[in-house]
Amino acid sequence: MWRYKSPVGDIHIKKMQNGNYGTIHDGIVWEECDTPQAAADNVFSRATGCEAWDLYEFPSNVADNTPNDLSEWEKY
C-alpha cells in the first residue's frame, strides 16, 4: 500500500481483492487500475474521479509537489 499526503487529505493506492489497484481517498475507492503506477499517474494528472483531488487548485503561495512517480509515494 502507498500513501500520498495531499492537501485534501491522504490518498492511498491499495491492492484490491480482484487484483487491481484502487485509488482511495476519505475511505472511498475512486478508481481501479491494472498497476499501482497507473494509479499514481492518474493522481498526478488529476484523473481519479475524486473531485476533491481532481479539481483542487494549489494556492499561488504553495508549490504543487504532487509526486509524478510511485517511487515518490510513501510505501507501507
MOPAC internal coordinates of N, CA, C and O (Angstrom, degrees):
PM7 1SCF
backbone

  N    0.0000 0     0.00 0     0.00 0    0    0    0
  C    1.4526 1     0.00 0     0.00 0    1    0    0
  C    1.5246 1   107.90 1     0.00 0    2    1    0
  O    1.2310 1   121.29 1   -34.84 1    3    2    1
  N    1.3437 1   115.14 1   145.16 1    3    2    1
  C    1.4545 1   121.68 1  -179.42 1    5    3    2
  C    1.5234 1   109.41 1  -125.48 1    6    5    3
  O    1.2310 1   121.40 1   -25.66 1    7    6    5
  N    1.3508 1   114.93 1   154.34 1    7    6    5
  C    1.4675 1   119.70 1   180.00 1    9    7    6
  C    1.5285 1   109.71 1  -137.76 1   10    9    7
  O    1.2310 1   121.83 1   -41.34 1   11   10    9
  N    1.3246 1   114.10 1   138.66 1   11   10    9
  C    1.4571 1   122.73 1   170.70 1   13   11   10
  C    1.5220 1   106.52 1  -120.56 1   14   13   11
  O    1.2310 1   120.65 1   -57.29 1   15   14   13
  N    1.3227 1   116.36 1   122.71 1   15   14   13
  C    1.4629 1   121.19 1   178.82 1   17   15   14
  C    1.5263 1   107.93 1   -84.98 1   18   17   15
  O    1.2310 1   121.20 1   -91.42 1   19   18   17
  N    1.3262 1   115.32 1    88.58 1   19   18   17
  C    1.4677 1   121.33 1  -175.83 1   21   19   18
  C    1.5297 1   110.21 1   -86.59 1   22   21   19
  O    1.2310 1   120.40 1   -13.59 1   23   22   21
  N    1.3220 1   116.85 1   166.41 1   23   22   21
  C    1.4581 1   120.12 1   177.00 1   25   23   22
  C    1.5324 1   113.99 1   -63.76 1   26   25   23
  O    1.2310 1   119.87 1   161.82 1   27   26   25
  N    1.3315 1   117.85 1   -18.18 1   27   26   25
  C    1.4692 1   120.18 1   179.37 1   29   27   26
  C    1.5322 1   111.26 1   -99.01 1   30   29   27
  O    1.2310 1   120.42 1  -174.13 1   31   30   29
  N    1.3228 1   116.80 1     5.87 1   31   30   29
  C    1.4584 1   121.59 1  -178.14 1   33   31   30
  C    1.5235 1   110.19 1   116.77 1   34   33   31
  O    1.2310 1   121.25 1    -8.56 1   35   34   33
  N    1.3062 1   115.22 1   171.44 1   35   34   33
  C    1.4626 1   119.96 1  -177.29 1   37   35   34
  C    1.5170 1   111.84 1   -64.25 1   38   37   35
  O    1.2310 1   121.37 1   -43.92 1   39   38   37
  N    1.3328 1   114.99 1   136.08 1   39   38   37
  C    1.4575 1   122.73 1   172.73 1   41   39   38
  C    1.5182 1   106.05 1  -114.80 1   42   41   39
  O    1.2310 1   120.64 1   -49.95 1   43   42   41
  N    1.3148 1   116.38 1   130.05 1   43   42   41
  C    1.4579 1   121.96 1  -177.44 1   45   43   42
  C    1.5215 1   110.42 1  -115.80 1   46   45   43
  O    1.2310 1   121.60 1   -29.55 1   47   46   45
  N    1.3215 1   114.55 1   150.45 1   47   46   45
  C    1.4586 1   121.78 1   168.53 1   49   47   46
  C    1.5163 1   105.78 1  -119.74 1   50   49   47
  O    1.2310 1   121.09 1   -56.88 1   51   50   49
  N    1.3206 1   115.51 1   123.12 1   51   50   49
  C    1.4682 1   120.88 1  -173.54 1   53   51   50
  C    1.5241 1   109.70 1  -135.80 1   54   53   51
  O    1.2310 1   121.09 1   -39.58 1   55   54   53
  N    1.3242 1   115.53 1   140.42 1   55   54   53
  C    1.4624 1   119.44 1   175.55 1   57   55   54
  C    1.5242 1   108.44 1   -71.64 1   58   57   55
  O    1.2310 1   121.14 1   -50.83 1   59   58   57
  N    1.3201 1   115.42 1   129.17 1   59   58   57
  C    1.4571 1   122.08 1  -177.79 1   61   59   58
  C    1.5288 1   109.55 1   -92.52 1   62   61   59
  O    1.2310 1   120.35 1   -11.58 1   63   62   61
  N    1.3221 1   116.93 1   168.42 1   63   62   61
  C    1.4623 1   122.12 1  -179.17 1   65   63   62
  C    1.5259 1   112.44 1   -61.81 1   66   65   63
  O    1.2310 1   120.10 1   151.68 1   67   66   65
  N    1.3123 1   117.41 1   -28.32 1   67   66   65
  C    1.4641 1   120.76 1  -178.63 1   69   67   66
  C    1.5321 1   112.73 1   -85.32 1   70   69   67
  O    1.2310 1   120.21 1  -177.76 1   71   70   69
  N    1.3374 1   117.21 1     2.24 1   71   70   69
  C    1.4593 1   121.82 1   178.21 1   73   71   70
  C    1.5146 1   114.84 1    94.41 1   74   73   71
  O    1.2310 1   120.04 1   167.14 1   75   74   73
  N    1.3275 1   117.54 1   -12.86 1   75   74   73
  C    1.4666 1   120.98 1   176.08 1   77   75   74
  C    1.5258 1   109.55 1   -79.15 1   78   77   75
  O    1.2310 1   121.08 1    -6.91 1   79   78   77
  N    1.3307 1   115.55 1   173.09 1   79   78   77
  C    1.4579 1   121.59 1   178.53 1   81   79   78
  C    1.5178 1   108.97 1  -114.74 1   82   81   79
  O    1.2310 1   121.08 1   -59.84 1   83   82   81
  N    1.3269 1   115.55 1   120.16 1   83   82   81
  C    1.4504 1   121.08 1  -177.33 1   85   83   82
  C    1.5132 1   111.75 1   -91.71 1   86   85   83
  O    1.2310 1   120.96 1   -37.72 1   87   86   85
  N    1.3293 1   115.78 1   142.28 1   87   86   85
  C    1.4564 1   122.84 1   171.70 1   89   87   86
  C    1.5228 1   106.15 1   -97.21 1   90   89   87
  O    1.2310 1   121.02 1   -60.55 1   91   90   89
  N    1.3305 1   115.66 1   119.45 1   91   90   89
  C    1.4639 1   121.17 1  -170.89 1   93   91   90
  C    1.5246 1   109.84 1  -121.35 1   94   93   91
  O    1.2310 1   121.20 1   -49.85 1   95   94   93
  N    1.3215 1   115.31 1   130.15 1   95   94   93
  C    1.4684 1   121.82 1   172.64 1   97   95   94
  C    1.5132 1   107.83 1  -138.32 1   98   97   95
  O    1.2310 1   121.35 1   -48.77 1   99   98   97
  N    1.3166 1   115.03 1   131.23 1   99   98   97
  C    1.4701 1   121.39 1   177.65 1  101   99   98
  C    1.5318 1   111.89 1    57.78 1  102  101   99
  O    1.2310 1   121.12 1  -144.84 1  103  102  101
  N    1.3478 1   115.47 1    35.16 1  103  102  101
  C    1.4607 1   120.73 1   176.41 1  105  103  102
  C    1.5186 1   115.27 1    80.41 1  106  105  103
  O    1.2310 1   120.03 1  -176.44 1  107  106  105
  N    1.3273 1   117.54 1     3.56 1  107  106  105
  C    1.4629 1   121.57 1  -178.21 1  109  107  106
  C    1.5301 1   109.30 1  -112.39 1  110  109  107
  O    1.2310 1   120.50 1   -48.29 1  111  110  109
  N    1.3280 1   116.65 1   131.71 1  111  110  109
  C    1.4611 1   121.31 1   173.68 1  113  111  110
  C    1.5252 1   106.80 1   -81.26 1  114  113  111
  O    1.2310 1   120.47 1   -66.67 1  115  114  113
  N    1.3289 1   116.71 1   113.33 1  115  114  113
  C    1.4566 1   121.09 1  -175.01 1  117  115  114
  C    1.5106 1   113.04 1   -90.18 1  118  117  115
  O    1.2310 1   120.56 1   154.07 1  119  118  117
  N    1.3115 1   116.54 1   -25.93 1  119  118  117
  C    1.4601 1   120.10 1   177.98 1  121  119  118
  C    1.5182 1   108.17 1  -161.98 1  122  121  119
  O    1.2310 1   120.88 1   -14.75 1  123  122  121
  N    1.3276 1   115.92 1   165.25 1  123  122  121
  C    1.4559 1   122.22 1   173.59 1  125  123  122
  C    1.5196 1   108.23 1  -130.98 1  126  125  123
  O    1.2310 1   121.28 1   -39.92 1  127  126  125
  N    1.3327 1   115.15 1   140.08 1  127  126  125
  C    1.4658 1   122.02 1  -179.42 1  129  127  126
  C    1.5234 1   109.17 1  -128.08 1  130  129  127
  O    1.2310 1   121.24 1   -17.07 1  131  130  129
  N    1.3251 1   115.24 1   162.93 1  131  130  129
  C    1.4588 1   120.76 1   179.50 1  133  131  130
  C    1.5268 1   113.06 1   -69.60 1  134  133  131
  O    1.2310 1   120.44 1   149.03 1  135  134  133
  N    1.3313 1   116.77 1   -30.97 1  135  134  133
  C    1.4617 1   120.94 1  -178.10 1  137  135  134
  C    1.5289 1   109.68 1  -132.92 1  138  137  135
  O    1.2310 1   120.27 1   -23.79 1  139  138  137
  N    1.3238 1   117.09 1   156.21 1  139  138  137
  C    1.4673 1   118.43 1   176.44 1  141  139  138
  C    1.5291 1   111.68 1   -66.45 1  142  141  139
  O    1.2310 1   120.08 1   148.26 1  143  142  141
  N    1.3393 1   117.46 1   -31.74 1  143  142  141
  C    1.4670 1   119.36 1   178.30 1  145  143  142
  C    1.5221 1   110.87 1   -65.39 1  146  145  143
  O    1.2310 1   119.97 1   141.94 1  147  146  145
  N    1.3226 1   117.66 1   -38.06 1  147  146  145
  C    1.4698 1   120.39 1   177.04 1  149  147  146
  C    1.5249 1   110.24 1   -61.85 1  150  149  147
  O    1.2310 1   120.29 1   140.37 1  151  150  149
  N    1.3242 1   117.05 1   -39.63 1  151  150  149
  C    1.4654 1   120.44 1   177.74 1  153  151  150
  C    1.5277 1   110.13 1   -65.14 1  154  153  151
  O    1.2310 1   120.18 1   136.83 1  155  154  153
  N    1.3346 1   117.27 1   -43.17 1  155  154  153
  C    1.4670 1   121.04 1   178.18 1  157  155  154
  C    1.5219 1   110.64 1   -63.04 1  158  157  155
  O    1.2310 1   120.17 1   141.02 1  159  158  157
  N    1.3260 1   117.28 1   -38.98 1  159  158  157
  C    1.4676 1   121.26 1   177.08 1  161  159  158
  C    1.5258 1   110.73 1   -60.55 1  162  161  159
  O    1.2310 1   120.32 1   139.27 1  163  162  161
  N    1.3252 1   116.99 1   -40.73 1  163  162  161
  C    1.4643 1   120.76 1   179.83 1  165  163  162
  C    1.5219 1   111.76 1   -67.93 1  166  165  163
  O    1.2310 1   120.60 1   144.65 1  167  166  165
  N    1.3294 1   116.46 1   -35.35 1  167  166  165
  C    1.4662 1   119.15 1   175.15 1  169  167  166
  C    1.5234 1   108.97 1   -64.33 1  170  169  167
  O    1.2310 1   120.32 1   133.68 1  171  170  169
  N    1.3283 1   117.00 1   -46.32 1  171  170  169
  C    1.4612 1   121.19 1  -179.66 1  173  171  170
  C    1.5307 1   111.60 1   -60.07 1  174  173  171
  O    1.2310 1   120.50 1   138.94 1  175  174  173
  N    1.3212 1   116.65 1   -41.06 1  175  174  173
  C    1.4677 1   120.11 1  -177.55 1  177  175  174
  C    1.5252 1   113.36 1   -89.64 1  178  177  175
  O    1.2310 1   120.51 1  -177.15 1  179  178  177
  N    1.3286 1   116.63 1     2.85 1  179  178  177
  C    1.4701 1   123.17 1   178.23 1  181  179  178
  C    1.5239 1   111.40 1    59.87 1  182  181  179
  O    1.2310 1   121.33 1  -127.97 1  183  182  181
  N    1.3262 1   115.05 1    52.03 1  183  182  181
  C    1.4622 1   121.38 1  -179.82 1  185  183  182
  C    1.5265 1   109.58 1  -131.85 1  186  185  183
  O    1.2310 1   120.66 1  -126.94 1  187  186  185
  N    1.3415 1   116.34 1    53.06 1  187  186  185
  C    1.4672 1   120.64 1  -176.12 1  189  187  186
  C    1.5237 1   113.42 1  -102.49 1  190  189  187
  O    1.2310 1   120.27 1   161.28 1  191  190  189
  N    1.3187 1   117.09 1   -18.72 1  191  190  189
  C    1.4536 1   120.61 1  -172.79 1  193  191  190
  C    1.5220 1   112.83 1    93.15 1  194  193  191
  O    1.2310 1   120.37 1   168.70 1  195  194  193
  N    1.3237 1   116.90 1   -11.30 1  195  194  193
  C    1.4647 1   122.34 1   178.01 1  197  195  194
  C    1.5307 1   108.18 1   -89.13 1  198  197  195
  O    1.2310 1   120.45 1   -75.25 1  199  198  197
  N    1.3125 1   116.74 1   104.75 1  199  198  197
  C    1.4635 1   120.53 1  -175.49 1  201  199  198
  C    1.5214 1   112.67 1   -60.38 1  202  201  199
  O    1.2310 1   120.30 1   144.92 1  203  202  201
  N    1.3415 1   117.04 1   -35.08 1  203  202  201
  C    1.4647 1   119.60 1  -179.84 1  205  203  202
  C    1.5263 1   110.33 1   -56.44 1  206  205  203
  O    1.2310 1   120.25 1   142.84 1  207  206  205
  N    1.3326 1   117.12 1   -37.16 1  207  206  205
  C    1.4570 1   121.08 1   178.55 1  209  207  206
  C    1.5328 1   112.28 1   -91.51 1  210  209  207
  O    1.2310 1   120.18 1   131.01 1  211  210  209
  N    1.3052 1   117.26 1   -48.99 1  211  210  209
  C    1.4699 1   120.48 1  -174.42 1  213  211  210
  C    1.5275 1   112.33 1   -59.18 1  214  213  211
  O    1.2310 1   120.15 1   146.78 1  215  214  213
  N    1.3125 1   117.32 1   -33.22 1  215  214  213
  C    1.4624 1   121.25 1  -176.92 1  217  215  214
  C    1.5294 1   113.21 1  -100.42 1  218  217  215
  O    1.2310 1   120.16 1  -179.11 1  219  218  217
  N    1.3409 1   117.30 1     0.89 1  219  218  217
  C    1.4622 1   120.78 1  -177.90 1  221  219  218
  C    1.5282 1   110.50 1   -66.60 1  222  221  219
  O    1.2310 1   120.95 1   -46.07 1  223  222  221
  N    1.3127 1   115.79 1   133.93 1  223  222  221
  C    1.4609 1   121.52 1   175.77 1  225  223  222
  C    1.5184 1   108.09 1  -116.18 1  226  225  223
  O    1.2310 1   120.94 1   -58.82 1  227  226  225
  N    1.3257 1   115.81 1   121.18 1  227  226  225
  C    1.4564 1   119.83 1   177.57 1  229  227  226
  C    1.5270 1   109.23 1   -63.41 1  230  229  227
  O    1.2310 1   120.50 1   -42.05 1  231  230  229
  N    1.3353 1   116.64 1   137.95 1  231  230  229
  C    1.4689 1   119.14 1   174.56 1  233  231  230
  C    1.5335 1   109.58 1   -60.58 1  234  233  231
  O    1.2310 1   120.45 1   -25.82 1  235  234  233
  N    1.3030 1   116.74 1   154.18 1  235  234  233
  C    1.4671 1   120.77 1  -175.73 1  237  235  234
  C    1.5241 1   112.75 1   -61.25 1  238  237  235
  O    1.2310 1   120.10 1   156.10 1  239  238  237
  N    1.3306 1   117.41 1   -23.90 1  239  238  237
  C    1.4668 1   120.32 1  -178.97 1  241  239  238
  C    1.5319 1   112.93 1   -93.94 1  242  241  239
  O    1.2310 1   120.05 1  -171.85 1  243  242  241
  N    1.3307 1   117.51 1     8.15 1  243  242  241
  C    1.4681 1   121.98 1  -179.12 1  245  243  242
  C    1.5203 1   108.91 1  -123.56 1  246  245  243
  O    1.2310 1   121.10 1   -53.20 1  247  246  245
  N    1.3292 1   115.50 1   126.80 1  247  246  245
  C    1.4696 1   119.81 1  -179.99 1  249  247  246
  C    1.5264 1   110.33 1   -73.02 1  250  249  247
  O    1.2310 1   121.34 1   -36.82 1  251  250  249
  N    1.3217 1   115.04 1   143.18 1  251  250  249
  C    1.4650 1   121.46 1   175.08 1  253  251  250
  C    1.5247 1   107.48 1   -85.11 1  254  253  251
  O    1.2310 1   120.87 1   -80.38 1  255  254  253
  N    1.3235 1   115.95 1    99.62 1  255  254  253
  C    1.4634 1   121.53 1  -179.26 1  257  255  254
  C    1.5233 1   111.74 1  -104.47 1  258  257  255
  O    1.2310 1   120.50 1  -146.78 1  259  258  257
  N    1.3223 1   116.65 1    33.22 1  259  258  257
  C    1.4554 1   120.54 1   179.34 1  261  259  258
  C    1.5241 1   108.93 1   -60.44 1  262  261  259
  O    1.2310 1   119.69 1   -53.84 1  263  262  261
  N    1.3387 1   118.19 1   126.16 1  263  262  261
  C    1.4642 1   119.60 1  -179.68 1  265  263  262
  C    1.5198 1   111.27 1   -63.48 1  266  265  263
  O    1.2310 1   121.33 1   -44.16 1  267  266  265
  N    1.3348 1   115.07 1   135.84 1  267  266  265
  C    1.4649 1   118.51 1   179.49 1  269  267  266
  C    1.5197 1   112.28 1  -101.00 1  270  269  267
  O    1.2310 1   120.40 1  -173.33 1  271  270  269
  N    1.3293 1   116.83 1     6.67 1  271  270  269
  C    1.4593 1   121.70 1   178.58 1  273  271  270
  C    1.5253 1   108.81 1  -148.65 1  274  273  271
  O    1.2310 1   120.74 1   -34.65 1  275  274  273
  N    1.3094 1   116.19 1   145.35 1  275  274  273
  C    1.4715 1   121.19 1  -178.56 1  277  275  274
  C    1.5281 1   111.52 1   -58.61 1  278  277  275
  O    1.2310 1   119.94 1   150.82 1  279  278  277
  N    1.3287 1   117.71 1   -29.18 1  279  278  277
  C    1.4704 1   120.40 1  -179.36 1  281  279  278
  C    1.5168 1   112.14 1   -63.88 1  282  281  279
  O    1.2310 1   120.02 1   163.36 1  283  282  281
  N    1.3391 1   117.57 1   -16.64 1  283  282  281
  C    1.4590 1   122.26 1   178.80 1  285  283  282
  C    1.5268 1   112.48 1   -90.45 1  286  285  283
  O    1.2310 1   120.19 1   176.22 1  287  286  285
  N    1.3215 1   117.24 1    -3.78 1  287  286  285
  C    1.4537 1   122.14 1   176.84 1  289  287  286
  C    1.5286 1   108.96 1   -85.04 1  290  289  287
  O    1.2310 1   120.55 1   -24.25 1  291  290  289
  N    1.3139 1   116.56 1   155.75 1  291  290  289
  C    1.4683 1   121.59 1   174.34 1  293  291  290
  C    1.5197 1   108.06 1   -79.67 1  294  293  291
  O    1.2310 1   120.18 1   -58.42 1  295  294  293
  N    1.3374 1   117.26 1   121.58 1  295  294  293
  C    1.4569 1   120.90 1   177.74 1  297  295  294
  C    1.5175 1   108.68 1   -97.68 1  298  297  295
  O    1.2310 1   120.94 1   -45.23 1  299  298  297
  N    1.3302 1   115.80 1   134.77 1  299  298  297
  C    1.4725 1   119.38 1   178.49 1  301  299  298
  C    1.5071 1   110.04 1  -147.69 1  302  301  299
  O    1.2310 1   120.10 1   180.00 1  303  302  301

